[in-house]
Amino acid sequence: MSTKYYIVVEDFSERHYIKKFSKKYKKEWSPVWIGIQESLKRFDQLYLKKRVVLVAGTQQFGIFKMDFKVTATESARKAGNRCIVLLDRDRNAVNVLLVYHKDHLGKGNETSEWKNLIQKNYPKDMLKDFRL
């Protein structure tokens, strides 16, 4: 039996890019967003299927990246949509730090851009265990 995780959507992610997805995709966005959250509740299954990738920390307490798609005509990887989450297995919690399309971040290196956003917009004590 796998653990069911509690999902916390951080205010920063909600106010910024999730809002952009909602405006762009209108009615299509709501079921996609619900699906992402439902998938994250079953994080262990996502990890086993290699749908999430560890980018910092450990499998116990780490920051992971997940690709997702909004429309049926695109693949999750090629769509350019990403979700960055903080997994804390001790608390059975997944914090959604960032949901974005790679074009939202500008022309620089995508990874360094989202890492900078997270460092600037989240408390230091939340990220103290990670080298971003």
Buried (B, 14 or more C-beta within 10 A) or exposed (E): EEEEBEBBBBEBBEEBBBEBBBEEBEEBBEEBBEEBBEBBBBBBEBBEEEBBEEBBBEEEBBBBBBBBBBEEEEEBEEBBBBBBBBBBBEEEBBBBBBBBBEEBBEEEEBEEBBBBBBEEBBEEEEBEEBEB
